[in-house]
Amino acid sequence: MSAEPHPLPVPALSVQHLSVAYHEQPVLWDVSWASPPAGLVAIVGPNGAGKSTLLKAVFDLVPRLSGEVRIFGRPLAEARRRVGYLPQRASVDWDFPATALQVAAMGRYPCAGWFRPLPRAERERARAALAEVDMADLAARQIGQLSGGQQQRVFLARALALEADLYLMDEPFAGVDAATERAIVEVLQRLTREGRTVIAVHHDLATAPQYFAHVLLLNVRAIAAGPMAITFTPENLARTYGGRLSLLEQAVAAAQGGRAGL
């Protein structure tokens, strides 16, 4: 008797025929894409390509004209606790009177329940998440008093505190120093070694092949997607960026500089 075939792994995130418009102007148009079930995935494209909008549409933060989103094969409402989200720093009110620990603890509320005091065990999980990003010593500091890199580490800790299976991150390396960037990369690599998926909007073409194993090239439409080694090519980048020479020169150098398979 022949063995039963193994079921194919379910994508961590899949979108089908997703379209979004702002003021009747298409921002995403008929995007269909499925991520790998685990690993580090970059979303790459020019300004205005819809990269941030794609993440927001996954979380129902912007209305969709059409399309379907699935998290591990299920609607968002059934899988929300399996997803962590790191927004752009520019979208955060840094004057909000919260400490680093309080921000990190927000990642535990979906598990512990909203509008009730957070149990001590949950606060300790949040403190442990701060320690993972080397921010435990600044747990009592108000977030507005932190540097840009420190603020990004705190919001990464909030995402880590959720202990999710899928993390969506909007430019996690934007505005941070080199030490913070290395620290974030190490955390993301650890998450993928544990079998989790990280999908991040990324703008630096030179480092994309070093940090990520898979890529979605996006410019309103999905241009190309797949393993970094065969997808992040000058030809696909030309289609994505419209042949802008300065960007393509960076891309070619990155593509030829060796890729790290994660």
C-alpha atoms as a printed R data frame, in Angstrom:
    type eleno elety resid chain resno       x      y       z
1   ATOM     1    CA   MET     A     1   0.000  0.000   0.000
2   ATOM     2    CA   SER     A     2   1.405  3.387  -0.978
3   ATOM     3    CA   ALA     A     3   2.067  5.925   1.729
4   ATOM     4    CA   GLU     A     4  -0.344  8.804   2.148
5   ATOM     5    CA   PRO     A     5   1.042 12.038   0.620
6   ATOM     6    CA   HIS     A     6   2.115 14.644   3.130
7   ATOM     7    CA   PRO     A     7  -0.111 17.747   3.102
8   ATOM     8    CA   LEU     A     8   1.519 20.872   1.748
9   ATOM     9    CA   PRO     A     9   2.533 23.448   4.397
10  ATOM    10    CA   VAL     A    10  -0.020 26.230   4.826
11  ATOM    11    CA   PRO     A    11   1.338 29.717   3.995
12  ATOM    12    CA   ALA     A    12   1.701 31.977   7.014
13  ATOM    13    CA   LEU     A    13  -0.012 34.752   5.036
14  ATOM    14    CA   SER     A    14  -1.922 34.601   1.780
15  ATOM    15    CA   VAL     A    15  -3.838 37.316  -0.062
16  ATOM    16    CA   GLN     A    16  -6.041 36.802  -3.086
17  ATOM    17    CA   HIS     A    17  -7.072 39.566  -5.520
18  ATOM    18    CA   LEU     A    18  -6.466 42.247  -2.879
19  ATOM    19    CA   SER     A    19  -7.198 45.818  -3.979
20  ATOM    20    CA   VAL     A    20  -7.110 49.027  -1.916
21  ATOM    21    CA   ALA     A    21  -7.712 52.630  -3.026
22  ATOM    22    CA   TYR     A    22  -7.377 55.996  -1.294
23  ATOM    23    CA   HIS     A    23  -9.703 58.702  -2.644
24  ATOM    24    CA   GLU     A    24 -10.392 56.573  -5.742
25  ATOM    25    CA   GLN     A    25  -6.656 56.263  -6.435
26  ATOM    26    CA   PRO     A    26  -5.523 52.587  -6.492
27  ATOM    27    CA   VAL     A    27  -2.761 51.862  -4.001
28  ATOM    28    CA   LEU     A    28  -2.866 48.075  -4.320
29  ATOM    29    CA   TRP     A    29  -4.430 46.386  -7.312
30  ATOM    30    CA   ASP     A    30  -5.372 42.721  -7.624
31  ATOM    31    CA   VAL     A    31  -2.479 41.471  -5.487
32  ATOM    32    CA   SER     A    32  -2.353 37.703  -5.030
33  ATOM    33    CA   TRP     A    33   0.553 36.290  -3.047
34  ATOM    34    CA   ALA     A    34   1.337 33.551  -0.542
35  ATOM    35    CA   SER     A    35   4.261 33.743   1.852
36  ATOM    36    CA   PRO     A    36   6.342 30.720   2.825
37  ATOM    37    CA   PRO     A    37   5.159 28.926   5.988
38  ATOM    38    CA   ALA     A    38   8.272 30.127   7.856
39  ATOM    39    CA   GLY     A    39  11.304 32.330   7.328
40  ATOM    40    CA   LEU     A    40  12.315 35.944   6.817
41  ATOM    41    CA   VAL     A    41  10.423 37.682   3.999
42  ATOM    42    CA   ALA     A    42  11.035 41.197   2.656
43  ATOM    43    CA   ILE     A    43   8.440 43.360   0.925
44  ATOM    44    CA   VAL     A    44  10.417 45.624  -1.408
45  ATOM    45    CA   GLY     A    45   9.324 48.386  -3.764
46  ATOM    46    CA   PRO     A    46   9.519 52.139  -4.435
47  ATOM    47    CA   ASN     A    47   7.824 54.826  -2.356
48  ATOM    48    CA   GLY     A    48   4.087 54.755  -2.894
49  ATOM    49    CA   ALA     A    49   4.141 51.117  -3.996
50  ATOM    50    CA   GLY     A    50   1.593 50.061  -1.372
51  ATOM    51    CA   LYS     A    51   3.964 48.163   0.920
52  ATOM    52    CA   SER     A    52   2.651 49.616   4.205
53  ATOM    53    CA   THR     A    53  -0.890 49.514   2.865
54  ATOM    54    CA   LEU     A    54  -0.559 45.781   2.294
55  ATOM    55    CA   LEU     A    55   0.241 45.189   5.965
56  ATOM    56    CA   LYS     A    56  -2.566 47.498   7.069
57  ATOM    57    CA   ALA     A    57  -5.037 45.729   4.788
58  ATOM    58    CA   VAL     A    58  -4.079 42.405   6.354
59  ATOM    59    CA   PHE     A    59  -5.066 43.824   9.757
60  ATOM    60    CA   ASP     A    60  -8.234 45.514   8.443
61  ATOM    61    CA   LEU     A    61  -6.729 48.910   9.305
62  ATOM    62    CA   VAL     A    62  -7.701 50.204   5.854
63  ATOM    63    CA   PRO     A    63 -10.803 49.244   3.861
64  ATOM    64    CA   ARG     A    64 -10.386 46.849   0.959
65  ATOM    65    CA   LEU     A    65 -12.055 47.270  -2.391
66  ATOM    66    CA   SER     A    66 -11.829 43.532  -2.880
67  ATOM    67    CA   GLY     A    67  -9.835 40.521  -1.893
68  ATOM    68    CA   GLU     A    68  -9.366 37.881   0.736
69  ATOM    69    CA   VAL     A    69  -6.740 37.530   3.463
70  ATOM    70    CA   ARG     A    70  -5.833 34.311   5.259
71  ATOM    71    CA   ILE     A    71  -3.518 33.778   8.227
72  ATOM    72    CA   PHE     A    72  -2.370 30.155   8.317
73  ATOM    73    CA   GLY     A    73  -5.390 29.383   6.186
74  ATOM    74    CA   ARG     A    74  -7.906 31.144   8.460
75  ATOM    75    CA   PRO     A    75  -9.584 34.568   8.502
76  ATOM    76    CA   LEU     A    76  -7.924 37.235  10.636
77  ATOM    77    CA   ALA     A    77 -10.711 37.083  13.232
78  ATOM    78    CA   GLU     A    78  -9.844 33.443  13.936
79  ATOM    79    CA   ALA     A    79  -6.066 33.865  13.895
80  ATOM    80    CA   ARG     A    80  -5.466 37.342  15.336
81  ATOM    81    CA   ARG     A    81  -3.587 36.061  18.394
82  ATOM    82    CA   ARG     A    82  -1.088 34.343  16.114
83  ATOM    83    CA   VAL     A    83  -0.023 37.650  14.525
84  ATOM    84    CA   GLY     A    84   2.201 40.414  15.891
85  ATOM    85    CA   TYR     A    85   2.439 43.833  14.254
86  ATOM    86    CA   LEU     A    86   5.227 46.404  14.365
87  ATOM    87    CA   PRO     A    87   4.023 49.749  12.901
88  ATOM    88    CA   GLN     A    88   6.145 52.499  11.435
89  ATOM    89    CA   ARG     A    89   7.735 54.695  14.101
90  ATOM    90    CA   ALA     A    90   6.233 57.776  12.424
91  ATOM    91    CA   SER     A    91   2.712 56.518  13.184
92  ATOM    92    CA   VAL     A    92   3.283 56.343  16.966
93  ATOM    93    CA   ASP     A    93   2.441 59.084  19.466
94  ATOM    94    CA   TRP     A    94   5.728 59.224  21.378
95  ATOM    95    CA   ASP     A    95   4.311 61.763  23.849
96  ATOM    96    CA   PHE     A    96   1.884 59.174  25.193
97  ATOM    97    CA   PRO     A    97   2.564 58.814  28.965
98  ATOM    98    CA   ALA     A    98   3.675 55.183  28.951
99  ATOM    99    CA   THR     A    99   6.879 53.536  30.054
100 ATOM   100    CA   ALA     A   100   8.861 51.045  28.000
101 ATOM   101    CA   LEU     A   101   7.528 48.224  30.179
102 ATOM   102    CA   GLN     A   102   3.925 49.369  29.755
103 ATOM   103    CA   VAL     A   103   4.339 49.444  25.980
104 ATOM   104    CA   ALA     A   104   5.885 45.980  25.936
105 ATOM   105    CA   ALA     A   105   3.069 44.720  28.190
106 ATOM   106    CA   MET     A   106   0.508 45.772  25.572
107 ATOM   107    CA   GLY     A   107   1.616 42.693  23.670
108 ATOM   108    CA   ARG     A   108   0.216 40.492  26.443
109 ATOM   109    CA   TYR     A   109  -3.296 41.974  26.605
110 ATOM   110    CA   PRO     A   110  -4.713 39.887  23.738
111 ATOM   111    CA   CYS     A   111  -3.763 36.801  25.754
112 ATOM   112    CA   ALA     A   112  -4.628 38.050  29.248
113 ATOM   113    CA   GLY     A   113  -7.762 40.014  28.329
114 ATOM   114    CA   TRP     A   114  -8.344 43.724  27.791
115 ATOM   115    CA   PHE     A   115  -9.640 46.207  30.386
116 ATOM   116    CA   ARG     A   116  -8.383 44.275  33.386
117 ATOM   117    CA   PRO     A   117  -5.193 44.493  35.456
118 ATOM   118    CA   LEU     A   118  -2.355 42.554  33.889
119 ATOM   119    CA   PRO     A   119  -1.306 39.635  36.119
120 ATOM   120    CA   ARG     A   120   2.222 39.614  37.441
121 ATOM   121    CA   ALA     A   121   3.159 36.621  35.292
122 ATOM   122    CA   GLU     A   122   2.156 38.552  32.185
123 ATOM   123    CA   ARG     A   123   4.154 41.604  33.243
124 ATOM   124    CA   GLU     A   124   7.175 39.340  33.692
125 ATOM   125    CA   ARG     A   125   6.726 38.034  30.157
126 ATOM   126    CA   ALA     A   126   6.749 41.627  28.938
127 ATOM   127    CA   ARG     A   127   9.887 42.314  30.980
128 ATOM   128    CA   ALA     A   128  11.522 39.242  29.432
129 ATOM   129    CA   ALA     A   129  10.670 40.571  25.962
130 ATOM   130    CA   LEU     A   130  12.418 43.849  26.844
131 ATOM   131    CA   ALA     A   131  15.446 41.863  27.952
132 ATOM   132    CA   GLU     A   132  15.525 40.113  24.565
133 ATOM   133    CA   VAL     A   133  16.105 43.483  22.896
134 ATOM   134    CA   ASP     A   134  18.483 44.780  25.603
135 ATOM   135    CA   MET     A   135  15.992 47.275  27.026
136 ATOM   136    CA   ALA     A   136  15.345 45.789  30.479
137 ATOM   137    CA   ASP     A   137  17.426 48.499  32.179
138 ATOM   138    CA   LEU     A   138  15.177 51.192  30.683
139 ATOM   139    CA   ALA     A   139  11.860 49.525  31.519
140 ATOM   140    CA   ALA     A   140  10.717 52.503  33.648
141 ATOM   141    CA   ARG     A   141  11.696 55.165  31.086
142 ATOM   142    CA   GLN     A   142   8.901 57.097  29.338
143 ATOM   143    CA   ILE     A   143   8.944 56.181  25.641
144 ATOM   144    CA   GLY     A   144   9.282 59.798  24.506
145 ATOM   145    CA   GLN     A   145  12.581 60.038  26.411
146 ATOM   146    CA   LEU     A   146  14.145 57.185  24.439
147 ATOM   147    CA   SER     A   147  16.265 57.483  21.320
148 ATOM   148    CA   GLY     A   148  14.838 56.380  17.979
149 ATOM   149    CA   GLY     A   149  16.677 53.081  18.116
150 ATOM   150    CA   GLN     A   150  15.525 52.449  21.683
151 ATOM   151    CA   GLN     A   151  11.930 53.217  20.763
152 ATOM   152    CA   GLN     A   152  12.096 50.702  17.925
153 ATOM   153    CA   ARG     A   153  13.476 48.080  20.307
154 ATOM   154    CA   VAL     A   154  10.575 48.696  22.707
155 ATOM   155    CA   PHE     A   155   7.992 48.220  19.987
156 ATOM   156    CA   LEU     A   156   9.783 45.100  18.850
157 ATOM   157    CA   ALA     A   157   9.535 43.882  22.456
158 ATOM   158    CA   ARG     A   158   5.779 44.542  22.371
159 ATOM   159    CA   ALA     A   159   5.505 42.331  19.288
160 ATOM   160    CA   LEU     A   160   7.706 39.645  20.857
161 ATOM   161    CA   ALA     A   161   5.615 39.652  24.036
162 ATOM   162    CA   LEU     A   162   2.652 38.378  22.058
163 ATOM   163    CA   GLU     A   163   4.635 35.194  21.287
164 ATOM   164    CA   ALA     A   164   3.104 35.114  17.809
165 ATOM   165    CA   ASP     A   165   3.693 32.715  14.937
166 ATOM   166    CA   LEU     A   166   3.651 35.458  12.301
167 ATOM   167    CA   TYR     A   167   5.147 38.941  12.644
168 ATOM   168    CA   LEU     A   168   4.339 41.783  10.248
169 ATOM   169    CA   MET     A   169   6.817 44.659  10.520
170 ATOM   170    CA   ASP     A   170   6.688 47.997   8.742
171 ATOM   171    CA   GLU     A   171  10.277 49.162   8.136
172 ATOM   172    CA   PRO     A   172  11.766 47.786  11.376
173 ATOM   173    CA   PHE     A   173  15.211 49.206  10.531
174 ATOM   174    CA   ALA     A   174  14.118 52.738   9.643
175 ATOM   175    CA   GLY     A   175  15.837 55.448  11.666
176 ATOM   176    CA   VAL     A   176  17.899 53.141  13.853
177 ATOM   177    CA   ASP     A   177  21.649 53.030  14.422
178 ATOM   178    CA   ALA     A   178  23.872 50.209  13.215
179 ATOM   179    CA   ALA     A   179  23.975 48.489  16.622
180 ATOM   180    CA   THR     A   180  20.181 48.454  16.865
181 ATOM   181    CA   GLU     A   181  19.884 47.146  13.312
182 ATOM   182    CA   ARG     A   182  22.221 44.257  14.104
183 ATOM   183    CA   ALA     A   183  20.302 43.510  17.307
184 ATOM   184    CA   ILE     A   184  16.980 43.466  15.463
185 ATOM   185    CA   VAL     A   185  18.370 41.173  12.756
186 ATOM   186    CA   GLU     A   186  19.594 38.733  15.416
187 ATOM   187    CA   VAL     A   187  16.144 38.657  17.040
188 ATOM   188    CA   LEU     A   188  14.396 38.103  13.707
189 ATOM   189    CA   GLN     A   189  16.784 35.316  12.770
190 ATOM   190    CA   ARG     A   190  16.135 33.624  16.107
191 ATOM   191    CA   LEU     A   191  12.387 33.795  15.510
192 ATOM   192    CA   THR     A   192  12.724 32.086  12.147
193 ATOM   193    CA   ARG     A   193  14.962 29.385  13.610
194 ATOM   194    CA   GLU     A   194  12.064 28.653  15.948
195 ATOM   195    CA   GLY     A   195   9.811 28.125  12.933
196 ATOM   196    CA   ARG     A   196   8.091 31.516  12.950
197 ATOM   197    CA   THR     A   197   7.536 33.819   9.975
198 ATOM   198    CA   VAL     A   198   8.616 37.457   9.772
199 ATOM   199    CA   ILE     A   199   7.342 39.609   6.902
200 ATOM   200    CA   ALA     A   200   8.927 43.057   6.862
201 ATOM   201    CA   VAL     A   201   8.685 46.115   4.646
202 ATOM   202    CA   HIS     A   202  12.296 46.881   3.760
203 ATOM   203    CA   HIS     A   203  13.737 49.812   1.802
204 ATOM   204    CA   ASP     A   204  17.484 49.118   1.716
205 ATOM   205    CA   LEU     A   205  18.239 47.138  -1.439
206 ATOM   206    CA   ALA     A   206  21.865 46.627  -0.423
207 ATOM   207    CA   THR     A   207  21.002 44.681   2.748
208 ATOM   208    CA   ALA     A   208  17.882 42.872   1.557
209 ATOM   209    CA   PRO     A   209  19.757 39.805   0.265
210 ATOM   210    CA   GLN     A   210  21.813 39.638   3.473
211 ATOM   211    CA   TYR     A   211  18.871 39.715   5.865
212 ATOM   212    CA   PHE     A   212  16.020 37.962   4.044
213 ATOM   213    CA   ALA     A   213  15.493 34.550   2.470
214 ATOM   214    CA   HIS     A   214  12.368 35.438   0.458
215 ATOM   215    CA   VAL     A   215  11.080 38.594  -1.208
216 ATOM   216    CA   LEU     A   216   7.882 40.101  -2.587
217 ATOM   217    CA   LEU     A   217   8.588 42.833  -5.146
218 ATOM   218    CA   LEU     A   218   5.640 45.192  -5.108
219 ATOM   219    CA   ASN     A   219   4.616 48.264  -7.066
220 ATOM   220    CA   VAL     A   220   0.832 48.582  -6.708
221 ATOM   221    CA   ARG     A   221   0.732 45.102  -8.248
222 ATOM   222    CA   ALA     A   222   2.787 42.074  -7.234
223 ATOM   223    CA   ILE     A   223   5.719 42.117  -9.667
224 ATOM   224    CA   ALA     A   224   7.613 39.000  -8.553
225 ATOM   225    CA   ALA     A   225   7.897 36.814  -5.461
226 ATOM   226    CA   GLY     A   226   9.947 33.867  -4.312
227 ATOM   227    CA   PRO     A   227  13.320 32.912  -2.828
228 ATOM   228    CA   MET     A   228  15.712 35.857  -2.698
229 ATOM   229    CA   ALA     A   229  18.410 34.046  -4.697
230 ATOM   230    CA   ILE     A   230  16.261 33.693  -7.823
231 ATOM   231    CA   THR     A   231  13.807 36.602  -7.444
232 ATOM   232    CA   PHE     A   232  15.979 39.558  -6.433
233 ATOM   233    CA   THR     A   233  17.440 40.060  -9.902
234 ATOM   234    CA   PRO     A   234  18.262 43.208 -11.875
235 ATOM   235    CA   GLU     A   235  15.513 42.339 -14.360
236 ATOM   236    CA   ASN     A   236  12.809 42.032 -11.690
237 ATOM   237    CA   LEU     A   237  14.052 45.140  -9.912
238 ATOM   238    CA   ALA     A   238  13.909 47.093 -13.178
239 ATOM   239    CA   ARG     A   239  10.283 46.052 -13.565
240 ATOM   240    CA   THR     A   240   9.579 47.052  -9.954
241 ATOM   241    CA   TYR     A   241  11.343 50.402  -9.878
242 ATOM   242    CA   GLY     A   242  10.802 51.452 -13.483
243 ATOM   243    CA   GLY     A   243  14.496 51.385 -14.352
244 ATOM   244    CA   ARG     A   244  15.716 54.058 -11.939
245 ATOM   245    CA   LEU     A   245  19.474 53.776 -12.383
246 ATOM   246    CA   SER     A   246  20.642 54.779  -8.918
247 ATOM   247    CA   LEU     A   247  18.407 52.181  -7.293
248 ATOM   248    CA   LEU     A   248  19.330 49.525  -9.838
249 ATOM   249    CA   GLU     A   249  23.036 50.050  -9.289
250 ATOM   250    CA   GLN     A   250  22.532 49.340  -5.592
251 ATOM   251    CA   ALA     A   251  20.386 46.337  -6.399
252 ATOM   252    CA   VAL     A   252  22.885 44.804  -8.778
253 ATOM   253    CA   ALA     A   253  25.687 45.252  -6.249
254 ATOM   254    CA   ALA     A   254  23.563 43.618  -3.556
255 ATOM   255    CA   ALA     A   255  22.516 40.765  -5.834
256 ATOM   256    CA   GLN     A   256  26.123 40.061  -6.762
257 ATOM   257    CA   GLY     A   257  27.463 40.439  -3.234
258 ATOM   258    CA   GLY     A   258  26.248 37.087  -2.001
259 ATOM   259    CA   ARG     A   259  23.062 36.118  -0.286
260 ATOM   260    CA   ALA     A   260  22.642 34.666   3.163
261 ATOM   261    CA   GLY     A   261  20.177 31.795   3.243
262 ATOM   262    CA   LEU     A   262  18.397 31.970   6.564
